[in-house]
C-alpha cells in the first residue's frame, strides 16, 4: 500500500503541471486583462468590459507604429510600459509561466494585483469559510442520505419509496442558485419571513458574544447556505445508497444468511452494509468536491460569504491572475489529495482490497 500511495503522490506533480499549463494558455486569449482593468478604473468606467472594442488586453497598432491597449488612447506609452513591467507582461508568456511554476515550487504564490496582499495570506484568510461550508454540507448529506437510502432499499416499491423518490427527483432538478435565492426570499427578509440573516457568516457583535452565543450565531448564519449547497448532493447520494444496497440484497450470500435464520438487522448491518458502502465511499470525493468547489462559488456569492469560491470568482472578473492561479493550484491540489484519501477509505472499509496488485 505504501508504494501505491507514493506513486499517487508523485502523480500529483505532473497532474498539477498539466492543469496549470492548460489554464495559463487559456488566459492568454481571454479579453480584459489586468492592464485593461487598471485603465478602466482610471477612466472611471468601473468595468473593463464596457470599454473593450476588440480583444481586451491585446495591443493594437498606432498610426505611428507604437502599440496601446484597448481603451488606452490618450495615456502616455511610458505609463503603459510601466504597467507591463509591474505586472510582468514585458516578458514572453513562456518565461512568465516558467517563472510562476518555479515560484510555486517554492510555495511563493506572489501578490494580488489589486489587493496589496500575498495570495497565500488571501487563501488562508478565506479557506475557513469554504471548509466550514463544505464540511457541514457533506456531513449532513451523508447523515441524512445513507439512512434514507437504506430505508428506501429495504422498502423498495412501497408508498414510502415512491413519494420520497418524487421529492428527491424534484430536489435534484432544482438548480442550486435558484434554491438559494428561494431560501433568501422565504426566510431571510424577502417577501415572507425574516428568520435567518441575509448575508455573512457571523454577526457584527460576534466578538462580544459568549461561547454559546458565538456557536448559536454561527449556526444561525450557516443554516441557509448549508441547506442550499446540500440539496443536490443529498439527492444524488440517497439514490446511490439505495441502488447500492438493492444490488447487495439480491446477492446469494444474503439468501444464505436468511436461510441460516439471521435477523434482518444482522444481515443488513452486519453483511450488506459493509459491501454496499464501498460504492458510496467511492462517491465521497465527487460529493465533497462538488460542494466545496463548484457549489461554493454560487452559494458564497449569493449569501455574501467571504470564502475561496467568491474569492476565485472576483479574481476572475478582475483578471487578478496571481489569485486566479493561486486558488486554482489550491483547489486542484485538494482535489487530488481527496482522491487519495478515498482510496485509503476503500482499504479501511474492506481490507481485502489491495491496490498494490492493480496494474497501471
ZIVEN-V785241 format. One record per pair of residues at least 6 apart in sequence whose ideal C-beta (glycine too) atoms are under 8 Angstrom apart, sorted by the first residue. I is the first residue (numbers start at 0). GAP is how many residues later the second one is. Records with the same first field share a line. If there is no record, write none. Layout:
I=GAP + GAP
This chain:
0=346 + 353 + 354 + 355
2=353
3=339 + 351 + 352 + 354
4=335 + 339
7=331 + 332 + 335
8=331
11=321 + 324 + 325
14=317 + 321
15=313 + 316 + 317 + 320
16=84
18=309 + 313
19=77 + 80 + 81 + 84 + 305 + 308 + 309
20=76
22=301 + 302 + 305
23=69 + 73 + 76 + 301
26=294 + 297
27=65
29=26 + 27 + 289
30=18 + 21 + 23 + 24 + 25 + 26 + 27
31=16 + 17 + 20 + 24 + 25 + 287
32=23 + 24 + 36 + 56 + 286
33=23 + 53 + 55 + 79 + 284 + 285 + 286 + 287
34=22 + 34 + 37 + 45 + 48 + 49 + 52 + 54
35=12 + 15 + 16 + 20 + 21 + 33 + 34 + 35 + 283
36=11 + 76 + 77 + 281 + 282
37=45
38=9 + 12 + 30 + 32 + 33 + 36
39=6 + 7 + 8 + 10 + 11 + 31
41=33
42=8 + 28
44=6 + 26
47=8 + 23 + 271
48=7
50=19 + 20
51=18 + 19
52=17 + 18
53=6 + 16
54=15
55=13 + 14
56=12 + 13 + 262
57=11 + 12
58=8 + 9 + 10
59=7 + 8 + 9 + 10
60=6
61=6
65=11
66=10
67=7 + 9 + 12
68=11
71=8
80=9
82=6
83=6
86=26
87=8 + 11
88=7
90=8
99=10 + 225
102=6 + 7
103=225
106=13
108=9 + 10 + 11 + 14 + 213 + 216 + 217 + 220
109=8 + 9 + 212 + 216
110=6 + 7 + 8 + 211
111=6 + 7 + 10 + 203 + 208 + 210 + 211
112=205 + 206 + 207 + 208 + 209 + 210
113=204 + 206
114=7 + 205 + 208
118=203 + 204 + 207 + 208
119=206
121=189 + 201 + 204
122=185 + 188 + 203 + 204 + 207
125=180 + 181 + 182 + 184 + 185
126=180 + 181 + 203
128=72 + 171 + 176 + 177 + 178 + 179
129=162 + 166 + 170 + 177 + 178 + 179
130=161
131=69 + 90
132=89 + 92 + 93 + 96 + 158 + 159 + 163 + 166 + 167 + 172 + 174
133=95 + 154 + 157 + 158 + 162
135=86 + 90
136=89 + 92 + 93 + 96 + 154 + 158
137=95 + 146 + 149 + 150 + 153 + 154
139=86 + 90 + 94
140=89 + 92 + 93 + 96 + 146 + 150
141=95 + 145
143=90 + 94
144=88 + 89 + 92 + 93 + 95 + 96
145=91 + 95 + 134
147=16 + 90 + 93
148=88 + 89 + 90 + 91 + 92 + 93 + 95 + 96
149=91 + 92 + 95 + 118 + 123
150=9
151=8 + 9 + 12 + 13 + 86 + 89 + 90
152=88 + 89 + 90 + 92 + 93 + 96
153=91 + 95 + 110 + 114
154=6
155=86 + 90
163=74
164=74
167=66 + 67 + 70 + 71
168=66
170=60 + 61 + 63 + 64
171=60 + 63 + 64
173=57 + 58
175=52 + 53 + 55 + 56 + 119 + 122 + 123
176=121 + 125
178=49 + 52
179=44 + 45 + 48 + 118 + 119 + 122 + 123
180=121
182=13 + 41 + 44 + 45
183=6 + 14 + 40 + 118 + 119
184=6 + 7
185=6 + 7
186=6 + 7 + 8 + 9 + 37
187=6 + 7 + 8 + 9 + 10 + 36
188=9
195=24 + 25 + 27 + 28
196=6 + 23 + 24
197=106
198=104 + 105 + 106
199=21 + 103 + 104 + 105
200=17 + 20 + 21 + 104 + 105
201=12 + 15 + 16 + 19
202=6 + 14 + 18
205=8 + 11
208=8
223=79
224=74 + 75 + 78 + 80
227=71 + 74 + 75
228=62 + 66 + 67 + 70
229=61
231=58 + 63
232=54 + 57 + 58 + 62
235=47 + 51
236=43 + 46 + 50
239=39 + 40 + 43
240=35 + 39
243=32 + 33 + 34 + 35 + 36
244=23 + 27 + 31
246=29
247=6 + 24 + 27 + 28
248=23
252=18
253=13 + 17 + 18
256=9 + 10 + 14
257=9
261=8
273=75 + 76
274=75
276=72
277=68 + 71 + 72
280=61 + 64 + 65 + 68
281=60 + 64
283=54 + 58 + 61
284=50 + 53 + 54 + 56 + 57
287=50
288=46 + 49
291=42
292=16 + 38 + 42
294=14
295=11 + 12 + 13 + 14
296=12 + 13 + 15 + 16
297=11
298=6 + 10
299=6 + 7 + 8 + 9 + 10 + 13
300=8 + 9 + 12
303=6
307=19 + 22 + 23
310=12 + 16
311=11 + 12 + 15 + 16 + 19
313=6
314=8 + 9 + 12
315=8
342=12
345=7 + 9
346=6 + 7 + 8
